Amino acid sequence: MNLQITKWGNSLAVRIPAEMARGVGLIEGDIIQAALTAQGGICFHPKKWDRAAFVKEMSAARKQMPQGVSVIEELRRGGQY
């Protein structure tokens, strides 16, 4: 999903669509944490983030993903990421 950066006073702001906010359980006044990623991106997550629920969700998603070639094996053969 593409989001637009807008001016808010002297700062920049991003609007979080209601559907996305509901999806992670954000409500007005909640605090989120922001971190820079190794790839130069920004990662946001709710401060009240529930690691156990996230692990459960990722486990369910992993079961739906087809198994492919190991990334390590691809790197050994000269693949680049």
All heavy atoms as a GROMACS GRO file, in nm:
protein
  622
    1MET      N    1   0.084  -0.117   0.000
    1MET     CA    2   0.000   0.000   0.000
    1MET      C    3   0.089   0.124   0.000
    1MET      O    4   0.184   0.131   0.077
    1MET     CB    5  -0.089  -0.002   0.125
    1MET     CG    6  -0.166   0.125   0.144
    1MET     SD    7  -0.272   0.123   0.289
    1MET     CE    8  -0.393   0.007   0.238
    2ASN      N    9   0.062   0.216  -0.086
    2ASN     CA   10   0.135   0.342  -0.091
    2ASN      C   11   0.066   0.445  -0.002
    2ASN      O   12  -0.055   0.462  -0.010
    2ASN     CB   13   0.142   0.395  -0.234
    2ASN     CG   14   0.224   0.306  -0.323
    2ASN    OD1   15   0.321   0.247  -0.280
    2ASN    ND2   16   0.185   0.296  -0.449
    3LEU      N   17   0.145   0.512   0.081
    3LEU     CA   18   0.093   0.617   0.168
    3LEU      C   19   0.167   0.746   0.136
    3LEU      O   20   0.285   0.743   0.102
    3LEU     CB   21   0.114   0.580   0.315
    3LEU     CG   22   0.051   0.448   0.361
    3LEU    CD1   23   0.092   0.419   0.505
    3LEU    CD2   24  -0.098   0.452   0.348
    4GLN      N   25   0.098   0.857   0.148
    4GLN     CA   26   0.158   0.986   0.114
    4GLN      C   27   0.209   1.057   0.239
    4GLN      O   28   0.141   1.060   0.341
    4GLN     CB   29   0.056   1.075   0.043
    4GLN     CG   30   0.114   1.206  -0.003
    4GLN     CD   31   0.013   1.287  -0.084
    4GLN    OE1   32  -0.103   1.252  -0.094
    4GLN    NE2   33   0.059   1.395  -0.141
    5ILE      N   34   0.329   1.112   0.229
    5ILE     CA   35   0.387   1.194   0.336
    5ILE      C   36   0.327   1.334   0.324
    5ILE      O   37   0.322   1.391   0.216
    5ILE     CB   38   0.540   1.204   0.321
    5ILE    CG1   39   0.605   1.066   0.319
    5ILE    CG2   40   0.601   1.293   0.428
    5ILE    CD1   41   0.605   0.994   0.450
    6THR      N   42   0.281   1.388   0.437
    6THR     CA   43   0.224   1.523   0.438
    6THR      C   44   0.294   1.606   0.545
    6THR      O   45   0.360   1.553   0.633
    6THR     CB   46   0.072   1.520   0.466
    6THR    OG1   47   0.050   1.456   0.592
    6THR    CG2   48  -0.002   1.448   0.357
    7LYS      N   49   0.279   1.736   0.535
    7LYS     CA   50   0.338   1.829   0.632
    7LYS      C   51   0.243   1.841   0.751
    7LYS      O   52   0.122   1.851   0.736
    7LYS     CB   53   0.356   1.964   0.563
    7LYS     CG   54   0.434   2.063   0.644
    7LYS     CD   55   0.580   2.053   0.615
    7LYS     CE   56   0.648   2.176   0.670
    7LYS     NZ   57   0.781   2.152   0.708
    8TRP      N   58   0.298   1.839   0.873
    8TRP     CA   59   0.220   1.859   0.994
    8TRP      C   60   0.303   1.950   1.084
    8TRP      O   61   0.392   1.904   1.152
    8TRP     CB   62   0.191   1.725   1.060
    8TRP     CG   63   0.095   1.732   1.175
    8TRP    CD1   64   0.023   1.838   1.218
    8TRP    CD2   65   0.063   1.625   1.264
    8TRP    NE1   66  -0.053   1.806   1.325
    8TRP    CE2   67  -0.030   1.674   1.356
    8TRP    CE3   68   0.104   1.494   1.275
    8TRP    CZ2   69  -0.085   1.596   1.458
    8TRP    CZ3   70   0.049   1.416   1.376
    8TRP    CH2   71  -0.044   1.467   1.465
    9GLY      N   72   0.275   2.080   1.078
    9GLY     CA   73   0.358   2.177   1.148
    9GLY      C   74   0.496   2.177   1.083
    9GLY      O   75   0.509   2.190   0.963
   10ASN      N   76   0.600   2.162   1.165
   10ASN     CA   77   0.738   2.154   1.113
   10ASN      C   78   0.781   2.010   1.086
   10ASN      O   79   0.896   1.985   1.050
   10ASN     CB   80   0.836   2.218   1.212
   10ASN     CG   81   0.819   2.368   1.218
   10ASN    OD1   82   0.784   2.431   1.119
   10ASN    ND2   83   0.840   2.425   1.334
   11SER      N   84   0.691   1.915   1.107
   11SER     CA   85   0.724   1.774   1.092
   11SER      C   86   0.657   1.715   0.968
   11SER      O   87   0.579   1.781   0.900
   11SER     CB   88   0.677   1.695   1.214
   11SER     OG   89   0.738   1.744   1.331
   12LEU      N   90   0.689   1.590   0.941
   12LEU     CA   91   0.622   1.515   0.835
   12LEU      C   92   0.533   1.410   0.900
   12LEU      O   93   0.563   1.361   1.008
   12LEU     CB   94   0.725   1.447   0.744
   12LEU     CG   95   0.818   1.542   0.668
   12LEU    CD1   96   0.921   1.461   0.589
   12LEU    CD2   97   0.738   1.632   0.575
   13ALA      N   98   0.426   1.375   0.832
   13ALA     CA   99   0.329   1.280   0.889
   13ALA      C  100   0.282   1.182   0.782
   13ALA      O  101   0.285   1.212   0.663
   13ALA     CB  102   0.209   1.355   0.946
   14VAL      N  103   0.240   1.066   0.827
   14VAL     CA  104   0.181   0.964   0.741
   14VAL      C  105   0.048   0.926   0.803
   14VAL      O  106   0.039   0.901   0.923
   14VAL     CB  107   0.270   0.838   0.733
   14VAL    CG1  108   0.203   0.729   0.654
   14VAL    CG2  109   0.405   0.871   0.675
   15ARG      N  110  -0.056   0.921   0.723
   15ARG     CA  111  -0.186   0.876   0.772
   15ARG      C  112  -0.192   0.725   0.761
   15ARG      O  113  -0.158   0.667   0.659
   15ARG     CB  114  -0.300   0.935   0.690
   15ARG     CG  115  -0.328   1.076   0.725
   15ARG     CD  116  -0.457   1.119   0.663
   15ARG     NE  117  -0.479   1.256   0.699
   15ARG     CZ  118  -0.580   1.328   0.658
   15ARG    NH1  119  -0.669   1.275   0.578
   15ARG    NH2  120  -0.592   1.453   0.695
   16ILE      N  121  -0.238   0.662   0.867
   16ILE     CA  122  -0.255   0.517   0.867
   16ILE      C  123  -0.401   0.490   0.835
   16ILE      O  124  -0.489   0.532   0.910
   16ILE     CB  125  -0.217   0.457   1.004
   16ILE    CG1  126  -0.073   0.492   1.038
   16ILE    CG2  127  -0.242   0.307   1.006
   16ILE    CD1  128  -0.033   0.458   1.180
   17PRO      N  129  -0.429   0.421   0.725
   17PRO     CA  130  -0.568   0.392   0.690
   17PRO      C  131  -0.638   0.316   0.803
   17PRO      O  132  -0.577   0.234   0.872
   17PRO     CB  133  -0.556   0.305   0.565
   17PRO     CG  134  -0.422   0.339   0.508
   17PRO     CD  135  -0.335   0.369   0.626
   18ALA      N  136  -0.768   0.344   0.822
   18ALA     CA  137  -0.845   0.285   0.931
   18ALA      C  138  -0.839   0.133   0.929
   18ALA      O  139  -0.823   0.069   1.033
   18ALA     CB  140  -0.990   0.334   0.924
   19GLU      N  141  -0.849   0.074   0.811
   19GLU     CA  142  -0.847  -0.073   0.801
   19GLU      C  143  -0.714  -0.129   0.852
   19GLU      O  144  -0.711  -0.230   0.922
   19GLU     CB  145  -0.870  -0.115   0.657
   19GLU     CG  146  -0.872  -0.265   0.636
   19GLU     CD  147  -0.898  -0.301   0.491
   19GLU    OE1  148  -0.984  -0.237   0.427
   19GLU    OE2  149  -0.830  -0.392   0.442
   20MET      N  150  -0.605  -0.062   0.818
   20MET     CA  151  -0.473  -0.108   0.862
   20MET      C  152  -0.459  -0.090   1.013
   20MET      O  153  -0.406  -0.177   1.082
   20MET     CB  154  -0.364  -0.029   0.788
   20MET     CG  155  -0.226  -0.085   0.803
   20MET     SD  156  -0.104   0.005   0.704
   20MET     CE  157  -0.138  -0.065   0.543
   21ALA      N  158  -0.506   0.023   1.066
   21ALA     CA  159  -0.499   0.048   1.210
   21ALA      C  160  -0.580  -0.055   1.287
   21ALA      O  161  -0.535  -0.109   1.388
   21ALA     CB  162  -0.549   0.189   1.241
   22ARG      N  163  -0.700  -0.086   1.237
   22ARG     CA  164  -0.783  -0.190   1.302
   22ARG      C  165  -0.713  -0.325   1.297
   22ARG      O  166  -0.722  -0.403   1.391
   22ARG     CB  167  -0.919  -0.199   1.235
   22ARG     CG  168  -1.018  -0.094   1.280
   22ARG     CD  169  -1.159  -0.127   1.233
   22ARG     NE  170  -1.170  -0.129   1.088
   22ARG     CZ  171  -1.197  -0.024   1.011
   22ARG    NH1  172  -1.216   0.094   1.067
   22ARG    NH2  173  -1.206  -0.036   0.881
   23GLY      N  174  -0.645  -0.352   1.186
   23GLY     CA  175  -0.578  -0.481   1.169
   23GLY      C  176  -0.472  -0.509   1.275
   23GLY      O  177  -0.448  -0.625   1.309
   24VAL      N  178  -0.408  -0.405   1.325
   24VAL     CA  179  -0.307  -0.424   1.430
   24VAL      C  180  -0.356  -0.376   1.566
   24VAL      O  181  -0.281  -0.376   1.663
   24VAL     CB  182  -0.173  -0.353   1.394
   24VAL    CG1  183  -0.110  -0.417   1.274
   24VAL    CG2  184  -0.191  -0.204   1.375
   25GLY      N  185  -0.483  -0.336   1.573
   25GLY     CA  186  -0.543  -0.297   1.700
   25GLY      C  187  -0.506  -0.160   1.750
   25GLY      O  188  -0.509  -0.135   1.870
   26LEU      N  189  -0.471  -0.067   1.660
   26LEU     CA  190  -0.438   0.070   1.701
   26LEU      C  191  -0.563   0.152   1.720
   26LEU      O  192  -0.659   0.140   1.644
   26LEU     CB  193  -0.351   0.138   1.595
   26LEU     CG  194  -0.207   0.093   1.582
   26LEU    CD1  195  -0.141   0.166   1.466
   26LEU    CD2  196  -0.130   0.117   1.710
   27ILE      N  197  -0.561   0.234   1.823
   27ILE     CA  198  -0.668   0.332   1.843
   27ILE      C  199  -0.603   0.467   1.871
   27ILE      O  200  -0.483   0.475   1.901
   27ILE     CB  201  -0.764   0.292   1.959
   27ILE    CG1  202  -0.686   0.280   2.090
   27ILE    CG2  203  -0.838   0.164   1.927
   27ILE    CD1  204  -0.775   0.262   2.212
   28GLU      N  205  -0.682   0.572   1.862
   28GLU     CA  206  -0.629   0.706   1.885
   28GLU      C  207  -0.565   0.715   2.023
   28GLU      O  208  -0.621   0.666   2.121
   28GLU     CB  209  -0.741   0.810   1.874
   28GLU     CG  210  -0.692   0.952   1.885
   28GLU     CD  211  -0.801   1.056   1.868
   28GLU    OE1  212  -0.914   1.018   1.830
   28GLU    OE2  213  -0.773   1.174   1.890
   29GLY      N  214  -0.446   0.773   2.028
   29GLY     CA  215  -0.375   0.788   2.154
   29GLY      C  216  -0.274   0.679   2.181
   29GLY      O  217  -0.191   0.692   2.271
   30ASP      N  218  -0.281   0.568   2.107
   30ASP     CA  219  -0.182   0.461   2.124
   30ASP      C  220  -0.043   0.511   2.088
   30ASP      O  221  -0.027   0.604   2.010
   30ASP     CB  222  -0.215   0.341   2.034
   30ASP     CG  223  -0.322   0.252   2.093
   30ASP    OD1  224  -0.363   0.274   2.208
   30ASP    OD2  225  -0.365   0.158   2.022
   31ILE      N  226   0.056   0.447   2.144
   31ILE     CA  227   0.195   0.479   2.114
   31ILE      C  228   0.250   0.368   2.025
   31ILE      O  229   0.225   0.250   2.050
   31ILE     CB  230   0.276   0.490   2.243
   31ILE    CG1  231   0.215   0.599   2.328
   31ILE    CG2  232   0.424   0.508   2.212
   31ILE    CD1  233   0.299   0.667   2.426
   32ILE      N  234   0.322   0.408   1.920
   32ILE     CA  235   0.387   0.309   1.835
   32ILE      C  236   0.537   0.332   1.841
   32ILE      O  237   0.583   0.442   1.874
   32ILE     CB  238   0.338   0.317   1.688
   32ILE    CG1  239   0.367   0.453   1.626
   32ILE    CG2  240   0.191   0.283   1.679
   32ILE    CD1  241   0.339   0.458   1.478
   33GLN      N  242   0.612   0.228   1.813
   33GLN     CA  243   0.757   0.239   1.810
   33GLN      C  244   0.802   0.239   1.665
   33GLN      O  245   0.744   0.171   1.581
   33GLN     CB  246   0.821   0.123   1.884
   33GLN     CG  247   0.793   0.127   2.033
   33GLN     CD  248   0.856   0.010   2.107
   33GLN    OE1  249   0.874  -0.097   2.053
   33GLN    NE2  250   0.889   0.033   2.233
   34ALA      N  251   0.905   0.316   1.635
   34ALA     CA  252   0.960   0.324   1.500
   34ALA      C  253   1.106   0.284   1.505
   34ALA      O  254   1.176   0.316   1.602
   34ALA     CB  255   0.947   0.465   1.445
   35ALA      N  256   1.151   0.212   1.403
   35ALA     CA  257   1.291   0.170   1.396
   35ALA      C  258   1.335   0.174   1.250
   35ALA      O  259   1.254   0.152   1.159
   35ALA     CB  260   1.307   0.029   1.451
   36LEU      N  261   1.461   0.204   1.229
   36LEU     CA  262   1.518   0.199   1.095
   36LEU      C  263   1.559   0.055   1.067
   36LEU      O  264   1.614  -0.012   1.153
   36LEU     CB  265   1.639   0.291   1.084
   36LEU     CG  266   1.610   0.441   1.102
   36LEU    CD1  267   1.741   0.520   1.098
   36LEU    CD2  268   1.516   0.489   0.994
   37THR      N  269   1.532   0.009   0.945
   37THR     CA  270   1.569  -0.127   0.907
   37THR      C  271   1.706  -0.126   0.841
   37THR      O  272   1.756  -0.021   0.798
   37THR     CB  273   1.467  -0.188   0.810
   37THR    OG1  274   1.473  -0.117   0.686
   37THR    CG2  275   1.326  -0.182   0.867
   38ALA      N  276   1.766  -0.244   0.830
   38ALA     CA  277   1.897  -0.257   0.767
   38ALA      C  278   1.891  -0.217   0.620
   38ALA      O  279   1.991  -0.176   0.561
   38ALA     CB  280   1.948  -0.400   0.780
   39GLN      N  281   1.772  -0.229   0.558
   39GLN     CA  282   1.756  -0.195   0.417
   39GLN      C  283   1.728  -0.046   0.395
   39GLN      O  284   1.702  -0.003   0.284
   39GLN     CB  285   1.641  -0.276   0.356
   39GLN     CG  286   1.666  -0.425   0.353
   39GLN     CD  287   1.639  -0.492   0.487
   39GLN    OE1  288   1.566  -0.440   0.571
   39GLN    NE2  289   1.700  -0.607   0.509
   40GLY      N  290   1.728   0.034   0.501
   40GLY     CA  291   1.706   0.177   0.489
   40GLY      C  292   1.560   0.217   0.498
   40GLY      O  293   1.524   0.328   0.464
   41GLY      N  294   1.474   0.128   0.545
   41GLY     CA  295   1.332   0.158   0.560
   41GLY      C  296   1.298   0.196   0.703
   41GLY      O  297   1.384   0.203   0.790
   42ILE      N  298   1.171   0.220   0.724
   42ILE     CA  299   1.121   0.251   0.858
   42ILE      C  300   1.017   0.145   0.893
   42ILE      O  301   0.929   0.115   0.813
   42ILE     CB  302   1.054   0.390   0.863
   42ILE    CG1  303   1.153   0.499   0.821
   42ILE    CG2  304   1.000   0.418   1.003
   42ILE    CD1  305   1.089   0.636   0.807
   43CYS      N  306   1.030   0.089   1.011
   43CYS     CA  307   0.938  -0.014   1.058
   43CYS      C  308   0.862   0.041   1.179
   43CYS      O  309   0.924   0.092   1.273
   43CYS     CB  310   1.016  -0.139   1.097
   43CYS     SG  311   0.915  -0.269   1.168
   44PHE      N  312   0.731   0.034   1.176
   44PHE     CA  313   0.649   0.079   1.288
   44PHE      C  314   0.578  -0.043   1.347
   44PHE      O  315   0.535  -0.131   1.274
   44PHE     CB  316   0.539   0.176   1.241
   44PHE     CG  317   0.591   0.304   1.185
   44PHE    CD1  318   0.599   0.323   1.048
   44PHE    CD2  319   0.632   0.406   1.268
   44PHE    CE1  320   0.646   0.441   0.994
   44PHE    CE2  321   0.680   0.525   1.216
   44PHE     CZ  322   0.687   0.542   1.079
   45HIS      N  323   0.567  -0.046   1.478
   45HIS     CA  324   0.482  -0.148   1.539
   45HIS      C  325   0.428  -0.094   1.671
   45HIS      O  326   0.489  -0.009   1.736
   45HIS     CB  327   0.554  -0.282   1.557
   45HIS     CG  328   0.673  -0.279   1.648
   45HIS    ND1  329   0.664  -0.289   1.783
   45HIS    CD2  330   0.804  -0.268   1.621
   45HIS    CE1  331   0.783  -0.284   1.836
   45HIS    NE2  332   0.870  -0.271   1.739
   46PRO      N  333   0.308  -0.141   1.708
   46PRO     CA  334   0.248  -0.091   1.832
   46PRO      C  335   0.335  -0.124   1.952
   46PRO      O  336   0.396  -0.230   1.958
   46PRO     CB  337   0.115  -0.168   1.841
   46PRO     CG  338   0.090  -0.219   1.703
   46PRO     CD  339   0.223  -0.237   1.640
   47LYS      N  340   0.342  -0.032   2.046
   47LYS     CA  341   0.421  -0.056   2.167
   47LYS      C  342   0.364  -0.174   2.244
   47LYS      O  343   0.438  -0.248   2.306
   47LYS     CB  344   0.423   0.068   2.254
   47LYS     CG  345   0.514   0.056   2.373
   47LYS     CD  346   0.548   0.190   2.429
   47LYS     CE  347   0.623   0.182   2.557
   47LYS     NZ  348   0.761   0.149   2.547
   48LYS      N  349   0.234  -0.195   2.234
   48LYS     CA  350   0.171  -0.306   2.305
   48LYS      C  351   0.176  -0.434   2.221
   48LYS      O  352   0.096  -0.524   2.239
   48LYS     CB  353   0.027  -0.271   2.340
   48LYS     CG  354  -0.061  -0.245   2.219
   48LYS     CD  355  -0.201  -0.205   2.258
   48LYS     CE  356  -0.281  -0.175   2.133
   48LYS     NZ  357  -0.411  -0.126   2.161
   49TRP      N  358   0.269  -0.442   2.131
   49TRP     CA  359   0.284  -0.554   2.039
   49TRP      C  360   0.289  -0.685   2.115
   49TRP      O  361   0.362  -0.700   2.212
   49TRP     CB  362   0.411  -0.533   1.959
   49TRP     CG  363   0.434  -0.627   1.848
   49TRP    CD1  364   0.350  -0.655   1.746
   49TRP    CD2  365   0.551  -0.705   1.826
   49TRP    NE1  366   0.408  -0.745   1.660
   49TRP    CE2  367   0.532  -0.778   1.707
   49TRP    CE3  368   0.670  -0.720   1.894
   49TRP    CZ2  369   0.626  -0.863   1.656
   49TRP    CZ3  370   0.764  -0.805   1.841
   49TRP    CH2  371   0.742  -0.875   1.725
   50ASP      N  372   0.210  -0.781   2.069
   50ASP     CA  373   0.202  -0.912   2.132
   50ASP      C  374   0.284  -1.011   2.051
   50ASP      O  375   0.240  -1.058   1.946
   50ASP     CB  376   0.055  -0.954   2.140
   50ASP     CG  377   0.036  -1.087   2.210
   50ASP    OD1  378   0.136  -1.155   2.241
   50ASP    OD2  379  -0.080  -1.122   2.234
   51ARG      N  380   0.404  -1.040   2.098
   51ARG     CA  381   0.495  -1.128   2.025
   51ARG      C  382   0.434  -1.267   2.004
   51ARG      O  383   0.446  -1.325   1.896
   51ARG     CB  384   0.628  -1.140   2.098
   51ARG     CG  385   0.729  -1.226   2.024
   51ARG     CD  386   0.861  -1.232   2.099
   51ARG     NE  387   0.927  -1.104   2.108
   51ARG     CZ  388   1.010  -1.055   2.016
   51ARG    NH1  389   1.036  -1.124   1.909
   51ARG    NH2  390   1.066  -0.938   2.031
   52ALA      N  391   0.366  -1.320   2.102
   52ALA     CA  392   0.307  -1.455   2.090
   52ALA      C  393   0.202  -1.458   1.979
   52ALA      O  394   0.198  -1.553   1.899
   52ALA     CB  395   0.247  -1.498   2.222
   53ALA      N  396   0.119  -1.355   1.971
   53ALA     CA  397   0.018  -1.349   1.866
   53ALA      C  398   0.084  -1.336   1.729
   53ALA      O  399   0.039  -1.396   1.631
   53ALA     CB  400  -0.078  -1.232   1.891
   54PHE      N  401   0.192  -1.259   1.722
   54PHE     CA  402   0.264  -1.242   1.596
   54PHE      C  403   0.324  -1.375   1.550
   54PHE      O  404   0.315  -1.412   1.434
   54PHE     CB  405   0.374  -1.136   1.612
   54PHE     CG  406   0.458  -1.117   1.491
   54PHE    CD1  407   0.409  -1.049   1.381
   54PHE    CD2  408   0.586  -1.167   1.485
   54PHE    CE1  409   0.486  -1.031   1.268
   54PHE    CE2  410   0.665  -1.151   1.373
   54PHE     CZ  411   0.614  -1.082   1.263
   55VAL      N  412   0.386  -1.447   1.642
   55VAL     CA  413   0.445  -1.576   1.609
   55VAL      C  414   0.338  -1.673   1.559
   55VAL      O  415   0.358  -1.744   1.460
   55VAL     CB  416   0.520  -1.636   1.731
   55VAL    CG1  417   0.556  -1.781   1.709
   55VAL    CG2  418   0.643  -1.553   1.762
   56LYS      N  419   0.222  -1.672   1.623
   56LYS     CA  420   0.112  -1.759   1.580
   56LYS      C  421   0.066  -1.722   1.439
   56LYS      O  422   0.043  -1.809   1.355
   56LYS     CB  423  -0.004  -1.745   1.680
   56LYS     CG  424  -0.118  -1.839   1.654
   56LYS     CD  425  -0.224  -1.826   1.761
   56LYS     CE  426  -0.339  -1.920   1.734
   56LYS     NZ  427  -0.444  -1.907   1.836
   57GLU      N  428   0.053  -1.592   1.412
   57GLU     CA  429   0.011  -1.546   1.280
   57GLU      C  430   0.115  -1.583   1.174
   57GLU      O  431   0.079  -1.629   1.064
   57GLU     CB  432  -0.008  -1.394   1.283
   57GLU     CG  433  -0.057  -1.336   1.154
   57GLU     CD  434  -0.074  -1.185   1.162
   57GLU    OE1  435  -0.097  -1.132   1.272
   57GLU    OE2  436  -0.063  -1.120   1.057
   58MET      N  437   0.242  -1.566   1.205
   58MET     CA  438   0.347  -1.600   1.109
   58MET      C  439   0.355  -1.751   1.085
   58MET      O  440   0.379  -1.796   0.973
   58MET     CB  441   0.484  -1.549   1.156
   58MET     CG  442   0.497  -1.398   1.153
   58MET     SD  443   0.484  -1.330   0.986
   58MET     CE  444   0.320  -1.263   0.988
   59SER      N  445   0.331  -1.830   1.188
   59SER     CA  446   0.330  -1.975   1.172
   59SER      C  447   0.218  -2.018   1.078
   59SER      O  448   0.238  -2.105   0.992
   59SER     CB  449   0.314  -2.044   1.308
   59SER     OG  450   0.425  -2.019   1.389
   60ALA      N  451   0.102  -1.957   1.094
   60ALA     CA  452  -0.010  -1.989   1.006
   60ALA      C  453   0.021  -1.947   0.862
   60ALA      O  454  -0.008  -2.021   0.768
   60ALA     CB  455  -0.137  -1.918   1.054
   61ALA      N  456   0.084  -1.832   0.845
   61ALA     CA  457   0.119  -1.784   0.711
   61ALA      C  458   0.224  -1.875   0.648
   61ALA      O  459   0.218  -1.906   0.528
   61ALA     CB  460   0.170  -1.640   0.717
   62ARG      N  461   0.320  -1.921   0.727
   62ARG     CA  462   0.426  -2.007   0.676
   62ARG      C  463   0.370  -2.138   0.622
   62ARG      O  464   0.416  -2.190   0.523
   62ARG     CB  465   0.530  -2.034   0.783
   62ARG     CG  466   0.639  -2.130   0.736
   62ARG     CD  467   0.742  -2.152   0.841
   62ARG     NE  468   0.830  -2.036   0.843
   62ARG     CZ  469   0.922  -2.016   0.934
   62ARG    NH1  470   0.939  -2.101   1.031
   62ARG    NH2  471   0.998  -1.909   0.928
   63LYS      N  472   0.268  -2.191   0.689
   63LYS     CA  473   0.207  -2.317   0.645
   63LYS      C  474   0.145  -2.303   0.506
   63LYS      O  475   0.132  -2.400   0.434
   63LYS     CB  476   0.102  -2.363   0.745
   63LYS     CG  477   0.163  -2.411   0.875
   63LYS     CD  478   0.057  -2.449   0.976
   63LYS     CE  479   0.121  -2.484   1.109
   63LYS     NZ  480   0.023  -2.510   1.213
   64GLN      N  481   0.106  -2.181   0.470
   64GLN     CA  482   0.043  -2.157   0.340
   64GLN      C  483   0.146  -2.128   0.231
   64GLN      O  484   0.112  -2.125   0.113
   64GLN     CB  485  -0.055  -2.041   0.350
   64GLN     CG  486  -0.170  -2.068   0.442
   64GLN     CD  487  -0.260  -1.948   0.458
   64GLN    OE1  488  -0.241  -1.845   0.395
   64GLN    NE2  489  -0.359  -1.958   0.545
   65MET      N  490   0.272  -2.107   0.267
   65MET     CA  491   0.375  -2.074   0.169
   65MET      C  492   0.441  -2.201   0.116
   65MET      O  493   0.473  -2.291   0.193
   65MET     CB  494   0.484  -1.987   0.233
   65MET     CG  495   0.437  -1.851   0.273
   65MET     SD  496   0.578  -1.762   0.345
   65MET     CE  497   0.491  -1.635   0.433
   66PRO      N  498   0.462  -2.206  -0.014
   66PRO     CA  499   0.530  -2.323  -0.069
   66PRO      C  500   0.678  -2.323  -0.028
   66PRO      O  501   0.739  -2.218  -0.014
   66PRO     CB  502   0.516  -2.305  -0.221
   66PRO     CG  503   0.499  -2.159  -0.240
   66PRO     CD  504   0.427  -2.109  -0.116
   67GLN      N  505   0.732  -2.442  -0.008
   67GLN     CA  506   0.874  -2.453   0.024
   67GLN      C  507   0.955  -2.434  -0.104
   67GLN      O  508   0.924  -2.491  -0.207
   67GLN     CB  509   0.905  -2.591   0.084
   67GLN     CG  510   0.851  -2.607   0.224
   67GLN     CD  511   0.926  -2.521   0.325
   67GLN    OE1  512   1.044  -2.492   0.308
   67GLN    NE2  513   0.856  -2.480   0.429
   68GLY      N  514   1.059  -2.356  -0.096
   68GLY     CA  515   1.145  -2.331  -0.211
   68GLY      C  516   1.288  -2.371  -0.180
   68GLY      O  517   1.315  -2.445  -0.086
   69VAL      N  518   1.377  -2.318  -0.258
   69VAL     CA  519   1.519  -2.345  -0.239
   69VAL      C  520   1.569  -2.262  -0.121
   69VAL      O  521   1.532  -2.147  -0.104
   69VAL     CB  522   1.597  -2.308  -0.368
   69VAL    CG1  523   1.746  -2.328  -0.349
   69VAL    CG2  524   1.545  -2.388  -0.485
   70SER      N  525   1.654  -2.319  -0.041
   70SER     CA  526   1.712  -2.251   0.074
   70SER      C  527   1.789  -2.126   0.027
   70SER      O  528   1.863  -2.131  -0.071
   70SER     CB  529   1.807  -2.345   0.147
   70SER     OG  530   1.889  -2.273   0.236
   71VAL      N  531   1.772  -2.017   0.097
   71VAL     CA  532   1.843  -1.894   0.064
   71VAL      C  533   1.993  -1.918   0.076
   71VAL      O  534   2.072  -1.870  -0.007
   71VAL     CB  535   1.798  -1.778   0.157
   71VAL    CG1  536   1.887  -1.656   0.138
   71VAL    CG2  537   1.653  -1.744   0.132
   72ILE      N  538   2.035  -1.993   0.178
   72ILE     CA  539   2.177  -2.022   0.196
   72ILE      C  540   2.231  -2.097   0.074
   72ILE      O  541   2.340  -2.066   0.024
   72ILE     CB  542   2.201  -2.104   0.325
   72ILE    CG1  543   2.158  -2.025   0.447
   72ILE    CG2  544   2.346  -2.148   0.336
   72ILE    CD1  545   2.231  -1.895   0.469
   73GLU      N  546   2.154  -2.193   0.024
   73GLU     CA  547   2.198  -2.267  -0.094
   73GLU      C  548   2.208  -2.175  -0.215
   73GLU      O  549   2.301  -2.185  -0.295
   73GLU     CB  550   2.102  -2.383  -0.124
   73GLU     CG  551   2.108  -2.494  -0.021
   73GLU     CD  552   2.246  -2.556  -0.010
   73GLU    OE1  553   2.315  -2.573  -0.114
   73GLU    OE2  554   2.288  -2.584   0.104
   74GLU      N  555   2.113  -2.084  -0.230
   74GLU     CA  556   2.119  -1.989  -0.342
   74GLU      C  557   2.243  -1.900  -0.330
   74GLU      O  558   2.310  -1.871  -0.429
   74GLU     CB  559   1.993  -1.903  -0.344
   74GLU     CG  560   1.870  -1.977  -0.392
   74GLU     CD  561   1.751  -1.884  -0.406
   74GLU    OE1  562   1.769  -1.767  -0.445
   74GLU    OE2  563   1.639  -1.931  -0.381
   75LEU      N  564   2.276  -1.855  -0.209
   75LEU     CA  565   2.393  -1.771  -0.188
   75LEU      C  566   2.522  -1.848  -0.219
   75LEU      O  567   2.615  -1.794  -0.278
   75LEU     CB  568   2.398  -1.719  -0.045
   75LEU     CG  569   2.293  -1.613  -0.012
   75LEU    CD1  570   2.294  -1.582   0.138
   75LEU    CD2  571   2.314  -1.486  -0.091
   76ARG      N  572   2.524  -1.975  -0.181
   76ARG     CA  573   2.642  -2.057  -0.212
   76ARG      C  574   2.662  -2.073  -0.362
   76ARG      O  575   2.774  -2.089  -0.409
   76ARG     CB  576   2.628  -2.194  -0.146
   76ARG     CG  577   2.647  -2.190   0.003
   76ARG     CD  578   2.635  -2.327   0.065
   76ARG     NE  579   2.649  -2.315   0.210
   76ARG     CZ  580   2.585  -2.392   0.297
   76ARG    NH1  581   2.503  -2.487   0.257
   76ARG    NH2  582   2.603  -2.374   0.425
   77ARG      N  583   2.552  -2.069  -0.437
   77ARG     CA  584   2.562  -2.081  -0.583
   77ARG      C  585   2.582  -1.945  -0.650
   77ARG      O  586   2.578  -1.934  -0.770
   77ARG     CB  587   2.436  -2.148  -0.638
   77ARG     CG  588   2.431  -2.297  -0.608
   77ARG     CD  589   2.316  -2.358  -0.682
   77ARG     NE  590   2.192  -2.305  -0.628
   77ARG     CZ  591   2.096  -2.377  -0.569
   77ARG    NH1  592   2.109  -2.506  -0.561
   77ARG    NH2  593   1.989  -2.321  -0.522
   78GLY      N  594   2.597  -1.840  -0.572
   78GLY     CA  595   2.626  -1.708  -0.628
   78GLY      C  596   2.506  -1.614  -0.635
   78GLY      O  597   2.516  -1.507  -0.694
   79GLY      N  598   2.393  -1.652  -0.578
   79GLY     CA  599   2.276  -1.563  -0.577
   79GLY      C  600   2.302  -1.440  -0.495
   79GLY      O  601   2.380  -1.443  -0.399
   80GLN      N  602   2.241  -1.328  -0.531
   80GLN     CA  603   2.259  -1.204  -0.457
   80GLN      C  604   2.125  -1.151  -0.411
   80GLN      O  605   2.026  -1.161  -0.483
   80GLN     CB  606   2.328  -1.099  -0.544
   80GLN     CG  607   2.470  -1.138  -0.580
   80GLN     CD  608   2.539  -1.029  -0.660
   80GLN    OE1  609   2.478  -0.933  -0.702
   80GLN    NE2  610   2.668  -1.044  -0.678
   81TYR      N  611   2.124  -1.093  -0.294
   81TYR     CA  612   2.002  -1.033  -0.238
   81TYR      C  613   2.027  -0.890  -0.202
   81TYR      O  614   2.133  -0.848  -0.175
   81TYR     CB  615   1.956  -1.111  -0.113
   81TYR     CG  616   1.902  -1.246  -0.149
   81TYR    CD1  617   1.985  -1.356  -0.161
   81TYR    CD2  618   1.768  -1.262  -0.175
   81TYR    CE1  619   1.935  -1.479  -0.194
   81TYR    CE2  620   1.716  -1.386  -0.209
   81TYR     CZ  621   1.800  -1.494  -0.218
   81TYR     OH  622   1.748  -1.614  -0.250
   0.00000   0.00000   0.00000
